[in-house]
């Protein structure tokens, strides 16, 4: 069913880097969500009122909240798809994350409201009149929500959409919620046991947890959280195709919305390489990576000495000494110069963001350790933190 809808309503469905194609996917998911959730709302509200079940009525409003979320997601995609302009040269892609956060907040709000209603039902329980039609409709609702979960998940993966991924989380939470409501209805119908309010509380707790979890993921994207490990793996594996590059460091990934990642890193090359040649190699990496993955890449060239025995020996010494100070420390951009009766060791010291050492404290500790073992060495250390 999902593949059929995609085939009918998304042109050039495989060109997911194209913003118009992404917008078509978002439109399809949004309209499908609006129609399905509105129909579920009308049906559940009707049977909820007829059966006097607070959990069914609450579940109905959960669905109308989902329909509203689909509207927000649809509008968000329309806005995020706007072309870059003078004020926003990197586009409007982060608007998608903002709309995803609004969806998450709506999920949390539904959970809170459902909890309140359920507590009231426990305090003042009333009679419920569950019919066969009620049970059948709840079964259909579970099936529809399960299909929506699979539908949203497939589209979210295809276009890497956090907003639609959030909708899939919401749909699977609705499957659990409606299942609990149905269990409550079955007990009321066949065992004369009224747990309507308690079922509502369980549903509310699950919906609330789902919303908070999704909101945290979206906030991380807006604040600039750690990049996806898959992106880092892509970068590492891609650069390995170019033998002139010895290694990379200082990797940074800037996220301006799905399909709008800007990547920068330092590439280490032999100091004896022809400058024009390695510059061309770096240009090729930037161009080829963007062509293959769609990410804009900027690479800084770092020449390093690779065939000087003294430099290699001193590099190994400094690397091991740094590990003695803290096994989580590392170095890069190592250079060595001679100053008459002393040796200058120049390098960057990479300190984890959660280290017990401050920048200056770490640099001083490393310098003291090196000097205690090699008094002739003078250290020029730049302390920094990783961005991945």
ZADREN-139286 format. One line per 3 residues: number of its first residue (from 1); their letters; for each residue y, x, z of C-alpha. Coordinates in pm, 1 decimal, always signed. Layout:
NUM	A	Y,X,Z ~ ... .
% end
This chain:
1	XXX	+0.0,+0.0,+0.0 ~ +241.2,+278.5,+93.2 ~ +167.8,+471.6,-227.0 .
4	XXX	+218.6,+154.9,-431.0 ~ +559.8,+89.7,-275.6 ~ +663.8,+450.4,-334.7 .
7	XXX	+550.1,+430.9,-695.8 ~ +744.5,+107.9,-752.1 ~ +1070.9,+194.2,-578.8 .
10	XXX	+1111.2,+575.2,-577.4 ~ +1183.8,+748.9,-906.6 ~ +1086.9,+1117.7,-931.9 .
13	XXX	+903.4,+1074.7,-602.9 ~ +788.3,+1438.4,-587.3 ~ +1138.8,+1587.5,-611.1 .
16	XXX	+1200.7,+1554.2,-235.9 ~ +1475.3,+1820.7,-231.9 ~ +1689.4,+1593.5,-449.2 .
19	XXX	+1931.1,+1394.8,-232.4 ~ +1904.4,+1085.7,-454.6 ~ +1526.7,+1086.7,-417.2 .
22	XXX	+1557.3,+1129.3,-40.3 ~ +1800.1,+838.3,-33.7 ~ +1550.6,+624.4,-228.8 .
25	XXX	+1278.1,+700.8,+24.6 ~ +1515.9,+616.2,+309.5 ~ +1619.4,+291.4,+142.0 .
28	XXX	+1255.7,+193.2,+93.5 ~ +1166.7,+267.9,+457.1 ~ +1478.5,+95.2,+588.1 .
31	XXX	+1440.1,-227.2,+389.7 ~ +1065.9,-242.3,+462.6 ~ +1135.4,-197.1,+834.2 .
34	XXX	+1407.8,-463.3,+835.0 ~ +1191.2,-725.5,+661.4 ~ +873.5,-656.5,+860.4 .
37	XXX	+1044.2,-641.8,+1200.5 ~ +1260.1,-947.8,+1139.6 ~ +953.1,-1154.4,+1046.0 .
40	XXX	+772.4,-1028.4,+1357.1 ~ +1075.9,-1116.8,+1568.4 ~ +1090.0,-1473.2,+1440.3 .
43	XXX	+716.0,-1522.2,+1486.7 ~ +696.6,-1369.5,+1835.4 ~ +1008.4,-1545.8,+1958.3 .
46	XXX	+866.6,-1879.2,+1844.3 ~ +524.4,-1834.7,+2003.8 ~ +682.3,-1674.1,+2310.2 .
49	XXX	+902.9,-1977.0,+2373.9 ~ +618.4,-2219.5,+2305.2 ~ +381.5,-2033.4,+2539.1 .
52	XXX	+647.7,-1956.3,+2802.9 ~ +547.9,-1586.1,+2798.8 ~ +819.5,-1342.3,+2898.9 .
55	XXX	+621.4,-1043.1,+2770.6 ~ +591.5,-1198.2,+2421.3 ~ +961.3,-1290.6,+2414.7 .
58	XXX	+1053.7,-938.2,+2526.9 ~ +825.9,-794.2,+2261.9 ~ +1004.6,-1013.0,+2006.9 .
61	XXX	+1341.0,-866.5,+2100.5 ~ +1182.2,-524.3,+2079.5 ~ +1114.1,-603.6,+1713.1 .
64	XXX	+1466.7,-723.1,+1642.2 ~ +1582.8,-395.5,+1797.7 ~ +1356.3,-216.4,+1550.4 .
67	XXX	+1512.2,-412.1,+1264.5 ~ +1855.2,-304.0,+1387.3 ~ +1731.1,+54.4,+1405.6 .
70	XXX	+1623.8,+33.0,+1043.1 ~ +1973.3,-84.2,+949.8 ~ +2125.6,+211.4,+1137.6 .
73	XXX	+1885.2,+455.0,+969.6 ~ +1962.4,+310.2,+626.8 ~ +2337.9,+338.2,+679.0 .
76	XXX	+2295.0,+688.8,+819.9 ~ +2113.5,+806.5,+509.6 ~ +2380.1,+659.1,+286.7 .
79	XXX	+2646.9,+849.7,+480.1 ~ +2450.9,+1176.6,+505.4 ~ +2391.3,+1169.0,+131.0 .
82	XXX	+2762.8,+1200.0,+55.8 ~ +2858.6,+1506.1,-143.3 ~ +3019.6,+1804.0,+27.6 .
85	XXX	+3396.3,+1788.8,+40.2 ~ +3689.4,+2003.8,+148.8 ~ +3656.8,+1909.6,+513.0 .
88	XXX	+3275.5,+1933.4,+513.0 ~ +3175.9,+2214.1,+272.1 ~ +2818.3,+2208.6,+402.2 .
91	XXX	+2776.7,+1835.6,+343.7 ~ +2715.3,+1544.3,+579.6 ~ +2346.6,+1599.0,+652.8 .
94	XXX	+2384.4,+1603.6,+1031.6 ~ +2486.6,+1237.9,+1018.3 ~ +2113.2,+1172.2,+976.1 .
97	XXX	+2050.9,+1331.3,+1316.3 ~ +2329.5,+1123.8,+1469.0 ~ +2175.8,+802.0,+1335.5 .
100	XXX	+1836.2,+918.4,+1463.2 ~ +1991.3,+956.3,+1808.4 ~ +2134.6,+604.2,+1789.1 .
103	XXX	+1784.3,+477.6,+1705.8 ~ +1648.3,+665.8,+2008.1 ~ +1912.7,+513.9,+2236.3 .
106	XXX	+1826.6,+165.0,+2110.0 ~ +1459.8,+229.8,+2195.1 ~ +1557.2,+338.2,+2548.2 .
109	XXX	+1781.2,+33.5,+2588.6 ~ +1498.5,-200.2,+2485.2 ~ +1270.8,-35.7,+2740.7 .
112	XXX	+1524.5,-85.0,+3020.8 ~ +1589.3,-449.1,+2931.7 ~ +1219.0,-522.8,+2904.9 .
115	XXX	+1163.2,-368.1,+3247.6 ~ +1431.0,-590.8,+3405.4 ~ +1286.9,-905.4,+3247.5 .
118	XXX	+934.8,-816.2,+3357.2 ~ +1038.6,-758.6,+3718.8 ~ +1202.8,-1100.5,+3720.1 .
121	XXX	+878.0,-1250.1,+3589.2 ~ +682.6,-1090.3,+3873.9 ~ +929.5,-1218.6,+4132.9 .
124	XXX	+928.8,-1569.9,+3986.6 ~ +602.1,-1614.3,+3793.8 ~ +565.2,-1922.9,+3578.4 .
127	XXX	+286.5,-2093.5,+3390.3 ~ +196.8,-1969.5,+3042.3 ~ +33.7,-2174.0,+2767.4 .
130	XXX	-145.2,-1930.5,+2537.8 ~ -292.0,-2089.9,+2225.5 ~ -530.2,-1959.0,+1960.8 .
133	XXX	-237.6,-1937.3,+1718.2 ~ -59.3,-1709.6,+1967.3 ~ -355.9,-1473.2,+1988.8 .
136	XXX	-401.6,-1463.7,+1612.3 ~ -34.7,-1388.0,+1551.9 ~ -37.1,-1107.8,+1809.0 .
139	XXX	-337.6,-959.0,+1630.3 ~ -150.2,-973.8,+1299.2 ~ +155.3,-815.4,+1463.8 .
142	XXX	-54.8,-522.3,+1587.3 ~ -193.2,-468.3,+1236.7 ~ +156.0,-480.5,+1080.6 .
145	XXX	+296.7,-231.0,+1331.8 ~ +3.9,+3.2,+1281.3 ~ +65.6,-5.0,+907.8 .
148	XXX	+438.8,+57.3,+964.4 ~ +351.9,+361.1,+1176.7 ~ +141.8,+509.0,+896.0 .
151	XXX	+406.9,+409.8,+639.0 ~ +693.9,+574.6,+830.7 ~ +489.4,+883.1,+914.8 .
154	XXX	+402.7,+945.6,+550.8 ~ +761.7,+913.3,+434.5 ~ +895.9,+1121.2,+726.3 .
157	XXX	+659.1,+1405.3,+638.9 ~ +738.7,+1381.4,+269.8 ~ +1116.7,+1413.1,+310.9 .
160	XXX	+1123.9,+1584.3,+652.5 ~ +1327.5,+1308.5,+817.0 ~ +1382.3,+1307.7,+1192.6 .
163	XXX	+1521.3,+954.7,+1183.1 ~ +1216.4,+808.6,+1006.5 ~ +988.6,+1015.9,+1227.5 .
166	XXX	+1157.0,+845.4,+1523.8 ~ +1084.4,+507.3,+1362.7 ~ +715.8,+602.3,+1335.5 .
169	XXX	+707.4,+689.1,+1707.1 ~ +865.9,+354.6,+1781.9 ~ +609.0,+172.5,+1568.2 .
172	XXX	+309.9,+329.0,+1743.0 ~ +466.7,+248.8,+2079.3 ~ +497.4,-110.2,+1958.3 .
175	XXX	+125.5,-111.9,+1876.2 ~ +49.2,-19.2,+2236.6 ~ +308.8,-264.0,+2368.7 .
178	XXX	+180.6,-559.8,+2168.5 ~ -179.1,-469.9,+2258.9 ~ -87.1,-490.3,+2627.3 .
181	XXX	+87.8,-822.5,+2565.0 ~ -220.1,-951.0,+2385.2 ~ -445.7,-838.4,+2672.7 .
184	XXX	-221.9,-1026.6,+2911.6 ~ -241.6,-1335.8,+2687.2 ~ -623.7,-1314.7,+2670.2 .
187	XXX	-651.2,-1294.6,+3049.8 ~ -416.1,-1589.1,+3085.8 ~ -607.6,-1796.2,+2828.5 .
190	XXX	-968.0,-1722.8,+2926.3 ~ -956.1,-1600.3,+3288.2 ~ -654.1,-1792.9,+3418.4 .
193	XXX	-504.6,-1462.2,+3541.2 ~ -127.3,-1426.3,+3503.0 ~ -25.7,-1060.6,+3460.9 .
196	XXX	+254.8,-1135.8,+3218.1 ~ +520.3,-952.6,+3424.4 ~ +302.2,-651.3,+3498.0 .
199	XXX	+213.2,-616.2,+3130.4 ~ +583.1,-622.7,+3053.1 ~ +649.8,-336.5,+3296.3 .
202	XXX	+380.7,-119.3,+3135.2 ~ +522.6,-195.1,+2791.8 ~ +874.1,-111.7,+2911.8 .
205	XXX	+762.6,+220.2,+3060.7 ~ +590.7,+322.4,+2737.5 ~ +886.8,+223.9,+2521.5 .
208	XXX	+1127.8,+407.2,+2754.2 ~ +917.6,+725.5,+2747.7 ~ +893.9,+715.4,+2367.4 .
211	XXX	+1270.8,+676.1,+2335.7 ~ +1351.2,+959.6,+2577.1 ~ +1106.3,+1195.1,+2404.9 .
214	XXX	+1247.1,+1119.6,+2060.3 ~ +1606.6,+1149.3,+2189.5 ~ +1536.2,+1494.0,+2332.8 .
217	XXX	+1404.4,+1616.6,+1998.0 ~ +1710.7,+1480.8,+1819.0 ~ +1952.5,+1631.4,+2074.1 .
220	XXX	+1783.9,+1969.0,+2026.5 ~ +1859.0,+1945.4,+1654.2 ~ +2222.7,+1852.1,+1716.0 .
223	XXX	+2272.8,+2129.6,+1973.9 ~ +2096.8,+2391.1,+1762.5 ~ +1751.2,+2432.1,+1909.1 .
226	XXX	+1494.1,+2690.5,+1807.9 ~ +1399.7,+2663.8,+1440.1 ~ +1069.3,+2519.9,+1329.5 .
229	XXX	+793.8,+2783.2,+1351.5 ~ +688.0,+2688.3,+1001.3 ~ +1025.8,+2802.0,+865.4 .
232	XXX	+994.2,+3137.4,+1045.4 ~ +643.0,+3176.3,+906.4 ~ +770.9,+3100.0,+554.6 .
235	XXX	+1040.1,+3366.6,+587.3 ~ +799.1,+3631.7,+716.1 ~ +531.2,+3562.0,+455.8 .
238	XXX	+784.0,+3542.6,+172.2 ~ +949.3,+3876.9,+252.1 ~ +609.0,+4047.7,+260.9 .
241	XXX	+592.4,+3995.1,-116.6 ~ +860.2,+4261.5,-156.2 ~ +718.1,+4605.4,-62.2 .
244	XXX	+1062.9,+4768.3,-53.6 ~ +1142.6,+4572.5,+263.0 ~ +990.8,+4746.2,+566.2 .
247	XXX	+1070.4,+4475.2,+819.1 ~ +1318.7,+4205.0,+920.3 ~ +1505.5,+4116.4,+1238.0 .
250	XXX	+1804.1,+3914.8,+1364.6 ~ +1670.8,+3600.9,+1195.3 ~ +1901.6,+3300.8,+1225.8 .
253	XXX	+1844.4,+2946.8,+1097.5 ~ +2140.9,+2709.5,+1079.7 ~ +2045.7,+2344.5,+1039.4 .
256	XXX	+2297.3,+2118.4,+865.3 ~ +2053.3,+1835.0,+808.3 ~ +1715.9,+1795.0,+634.7 .
259	XXX	+1706.6,+2012.3,+324.7 ~ +2031.0,+2186.9,+429.0 ~ +1910.1,+2492.4,+620.3 .
262	XXX	+2103.0,+2818.8,+591.6 ~ +1905.9,+3130.8,+681.7 ~ +2026.0,+3483.0,+751.0 .
265	XXX	+1844.9,+3798.5,+859.8 ~ +1856.6,+4177.3,+844.9 ~ +1617.4,+4350.7,+605.7 .
268	XXX	+1511.3,+4708.4,+680.0 ~ +1474.5,+4942.5,+381.9 ~ +1426.9,+5315.6,+348.1 .
271	XXX	+1751.6,+5509.5,+388.9 ~ +1650.7,+5720.8,+86.8 ~ +1627.7,+5420.4,-144.5 .
274	XXX	+1865.3,+5388.5,-435.2 ~ +2142.5,+5160.3,-309.7 ~ +2186.5,+4968.8,-636.1 .
277	XXX	+1811.6,+4915.9,-664.7 ~ +1754.0,+4779.3,-312.6 ~ +2067.0,+4566.7,-341.9 .
280	XXX	+1909.5,+4405.8,-646.6 ~ +1584.4,+4355.2,-452.6 ~ +1777.7,+4175.0,-177.0 .
283	XXX	+1953.4,+3956.8,-433.7 ~ +1614.2,+3865.1,-578.3 ~ +1480.3,+3766.1,-236.6 .
286	XXX	+1781.1,+3543.0,-172.6 ~ +1757.9,+3377.0,-512.1 ~ +1376.7,+3341.4,-513.9 .
289	XXX	+1362.5,+3198.2,-162.9 ~ +1624.8,+2935.7,-243.6 ~ +1444.1,+2846.6,-566.0 .
292	XXX	+1107.8,+2805.8,-391.6 ~ +1213.2,+2639.2,-66.3 ~ +1567.0,+2510.6,-124.8 .
295	XXX	+1719.4,+2708.7,+164.6 ~ +2036.9,+2914.5,+123.0 ~ +1963.1,+3273.2,+235.9 .
298	XXX	+2199.1,+3558.1,+323.4 ~ +2045.2,+3900.3,+389.5 ~ +2206.7,+4202.8,+552.7 .
301	XXX	+2075.6,+4541.6,+439.2 ~ +1971.8,+4790.6,+711.2 ~ +1878.6,+5142.2,+592.9 .
304	XXX	+1635.8,+5318.6,+827.5 ~ +1486.6,+5666.7,+829.0 ~ +1113.2,+5650.5,+762.2 .
307	XXX	+1007.0,+6005.9,+669.7 ~ +1174.1,+6224.5,+934.6 ~ +915.6,+6338.7,+1188.7 .
310	XXX	+1170.6,+6401.1,+1465.2 ~ +1336.9,+6063.5,+1418.9 ~ +998.1,+5887.0,+1410.9 .
313	XXX	+889.2,+6064.9,+1728.7 ~ +1211.6,+5974.6,+1908.8 ~ +1192.0,+5614.4,+1786.7 .
316	XXX	+841.9,+5583.9,+1932.0 ~ +962.2,+5735.8,+2260.2 ~ +1257.5,+5495.2,+2291.6 .
319	XXX	+1042.5,+5195.6,+2197.7 ~ +785.3,+5280.9,+2467.1 ~ +1053.1,+5356.5,+2727.5 .
322	XXX	+1225.3,+5023.9,+2668.6 ~ +892.0,+4848.1,+2732.1 ~ +864.6,+5031.9,+3066.4 .
325	XXX	+1194.2,+4876.6,+3176.1 ~ +1083.1,+4529.6,+3064.6 ~ +781.9,+4455.2,+2846.6 .
328	XXX	+976.2,+4173.1,+2677.7 ~ +1249.9,+4406.6,+2551.8 ~ +1245.2,+4540.4,+2195.7 .
331	XXX	+1471.0,+4750.3,+1973.6 ~ +1582.2,+4763.6,+1611.0 ~ +1847.0,+4932.5,+1394.5 .
334	XXX	+1746.4,+5268.6,+1543.1 ~ +1944.5,+5573.3,+1432.3 ~ +1963.5,+5928.9,+1558.5 .
337	XXX	+2240.3,+6185.6,+1511.4 ~ +2279.9,+6539.0,+1642.8 ~ +2585.7,+6635.7,+1844.0 .
340	XXX	+2542.9,+7004.6,+1909.3 ~ +2385.4,+7029.1,+2253.8 ~ +2293.5,+6660.3,+2270.0 .
343	XXX	+2126.7,+6387.2,+2062.7 ~ +2284.1,+6045.7,+2000.7 ~ +2040.1,+5756.6,+2006.2 .
346	XXX	+2196.4,+5444.7,+1856.1 ~ +2006.7,+5117.8,+1861.8 ~ +2019.1,+4743.7,+1930.9 .
349	XXX	+1840.3,+4621.5,+2243.1 ~ +1690.4,+4275.6,+2204.5 ~ +1685.4,+4084.9,+2534.4 .
352	XXX	+1511.7,+3745.0,+2576.0 ~ +1755.1,+3464.7,+2664.5 ~ +1563.0,+3394.4,+2986.5 .
355	XXX	+1557.6,+3758.8,+3101.1 ~ +1642.4,+3843.6,+3461.7 ~ +1873.2,+4116.7,+3328.0 .
358	XXX	+2228.1,+4065.3,+3212.5 ~ +2333.7,+4241.0,+2891.0 ~ +2516.5,+4531.0,+3057.2 .
361	XXX	+2256.4,+4559.6,+3330.2 ~ +1973.3,+4581.3,+3076.9 ~ +2152.5,+4841.3,+2864.8 .
364	XXX	+2228.8,+5054.6,+3170.8 ~ +1870.0,+5033.0,+3295.1 ~ +1734.6,+5145.7,+2956.9 .
367	XXX	+1989.7,+5428.3,+2928.7 ~ +1911.5,+5557.5,+3278.9 ~ +1538.5,+5549.4,+3206.5 .
370	XXX	+1581.0,+5745.4,+2881.4 ~ +1816.8,+6003.1,+3038.9 ~ +1578.6,+6060.2,+3330.3 .
373	XXX	+1310.0,+6161.0,+3080.0 ~ +1527.5,+6319.3,+2809.5 ~ +1855.1,+6447.7,+2964.3 .
376	XXX	+1976.1,+6573.0,+2625.1 ~ +1989.6,+6216.0,+2490.7 ~ +2308.7,+6015.0,+2480.5 .
379	XXX	+2253.5,+5638.8,+2426.4 ~ +2474.5,+5401.0,+2234.3 ~ +2316.9,+5061.1,+2301.5 .
382	XXX	+2417.7,+4720.7,+2172.3 ~ +2255.5,+4445.4,+2381.0 ~ +2187.9,+4116.2,+2201.8 .
385	XXX	+1972.3,+3804.2,+2216.8 ~ +1732.7,+3649.2,+1962.6 ~ +1824.1,+3323.8,+1786.8 .
388	X	+1466.5,+3216.5,+1713.8 .
% end
